[in-house]
Amino acid sequence: MRKRLKWFYISFCLSVVVFLWGGYLFDSDFSESRAEGPTEVGGSIDTNTTWTLEGSPYIADTFTVERGATLTIEPGVTVSFNSKCLLIVKGDLSAIGTDADSIIFRDPIDPSVEPWDDEWRGIQFDSCGTNTRLEYCLFKKYWGIEFVIFCDNSSPTFSHCMFPSLMPAIGSGGEIILCINNSFPRIEFSSMTMYLFLSACVSCAVEAEIINQSSSNPILYKNNLYIDDDNYAVRAGGFLDGNYILKSGIGGDTSLGEPVDEIGDGIFTTVSPGCINVDGITNPRAEPNDWQVNIEDSGEIESFKVFSNYPNPFNPVTTIEFSIPNDGFATLAIYNIAGQKICELISGNMTAGAHSIIWDGRDANGLSVSSGIYFSRLTMGERTVSGKMILVK
C-alpha cells in the first residue's frame, strides 16, 4: 500500500511539473517559437518594429506602418504578399540589405495564383517619414495592374535595387514607380525593366495624363533602364543624370550601339524616345553603368539549378535566376543553338544560395544578337546545368 502511495505521489509530482513546464512553454516561449518563420503579419503597427531573419519568410496581408513608427527589415528577409495585399508606409521603412544578403519583396509564393488580378499591390508611401531607405532589395512583381512603388507626398531612397520585368495588364497603364503630390524619391544604382502597353519605369503623370500634374520630380542617378518600343523610361517630370537607357523595338540608327536617339548619337535628350515631357536630363550614359545589381534570393536552396528566365520569350532583356548549393567558382555563359559561346555573364567565386543576373541580348563584344533560341549554361566544377531562352525581335 505504501509503495502504491509513493508511486502515486511521484506520478502526481511529475504531472504537476509537466503541466507547469507546458504552461511556461505556451505562455512564455510561444512568441519565440513563432519567430522561427514563416511569420504571418497584417494590420498595422504604431511602435518601432523589426522583422528579423529568424522570422523570415513573412507572409503579409495588407499591412500599415503608422506615423511615428519605424519598420526595420533585416538583411536576408523575404516578404511574400498575399493576393491583392500591399504594404502602406506612413511612418518610416528601413529595409537595408547587402550585396550578399538582400531583402526580397515578392508575389504570393503559391504558384496557383493567377496573374493580373491576384498579384500583390506593391508598396505605397503615404506622406512617409524622412528616413525611409531601401537598399539591395529585389521586387519580384512581374504582373502589374497599377504600380510596384507608389509615392504620395513621399521621398524615399532606393539604392542598388532591382525591379525585374514588370509587364502591366492590357490597358492598365502601370508604372514601376509612380510619384504624385510633391514626391522627390532618389533612385540610384538600380535596374528597371518595363514591357508593353504605354507604361513607364518612373512616372509623375496623374490618371494616365502625359503632363506632370503632381509637382513631383524624382532624382534618377546612374541607373540602367530597359524598355521596349511602347514604353517610357521616364514620363512627365524627372531629373536624370548618368543613366543608361536601352530602348528596343523598330527604328533607330544602331550603328553607334544602343541606346540611340532620333539623332543617332547615343545620347538621350528631353525629346528622345523613351523620355516624354521630361526636364533636367544631364548627359545620360550611352553604355550601361558598370556597377552590377546581382541580388540574391535568400530562400532555402536545395539544388544546383538554372530556373526559367523571365520574361521568356524576351526582347531584349531577361533575368536569369540560378542556385548553387555551396560556395565555389562558377561560370554562367550564354550559347546559341549551334553551341557557340555568345558571352560570359559570370566567372568567379560565388556564395551558396540563389542569385539573379540580367542579360541584355548582347554578345561579348557588346553587339546585339539576332532573334533565336539561346541557352544559359551554369558550370561549377564538373557539374553543368542549362536553361533555354527565346529572343524575339
C-alpha angles and dihedrals in degrees: 000000000000090000091054092049090047093052091044090053092048091047091048092051091049091050091052091050092049091047093050092044091049090050089051091052093050097041103035108027102031094099091049092050089053089050092074092079163267088095122189116215135179143134115052144299128218098180132061110284135182126207104209132206089242090060095049134153097051114199105207135201116187104312131187129204101206125218113283093025129102125209111204118194117197124225113274096028120138119206115195115190122213120235115300093358128129143186114245116198117196095150123034133311121200108186104161116164129168134240088259098038112034131178118246126210109184152167118266112300090225104102091204091070109110122225129246103034101029104047120111116272099234131233121314120200109201112187086318125185125279096248097063110131134162121193131176093002126153117209109202099192109131103166117052131187090170125355145314095224124023118191116193111177087333135120111194123166123238115193128175092353128150125218104181126198107329110190112188125210116267111278093003098106102211135183135206090222120016119189127195138161105025099324118161108177119175114226115187140165090000137130127227132180124190129180136188141347107054096293131146141222090223124011139175095182119123121222092350092304112145096218118084104251096163104072087232127138117180119200114231114191126180098335129149111231121189120192138160130231095279099050144072131232090208126005128193108354132355140134114242126191129167096347129148115224120190113190117185128192139073124342135013134108107272096178090105095044131254135348106036130170128211091281093052097232095118094241120113120223133186090275098044122119108272095033118077127181089347125148134192100043110164118192103308114205121263090208130051117274109260097232115100124225100205102160119184126222105227095206123125111284120210103164151032100252150144109220126210110286119235131257099022119203091036142180114225108318129053137166119233118202123194140163134214124194098217143017116276149102114313139170130203115194137171120231132185125230090269090060095252117143110243100183143329116241098180132022116159148059113324132189122236115268141057121324137179133200136177125239113197097197096260133124130233090280093054094253122137113251124224128256115282147089119314134178130218109213121197116196129185118166107313094339122099132176130175141203128204122231134181121211114199122185 
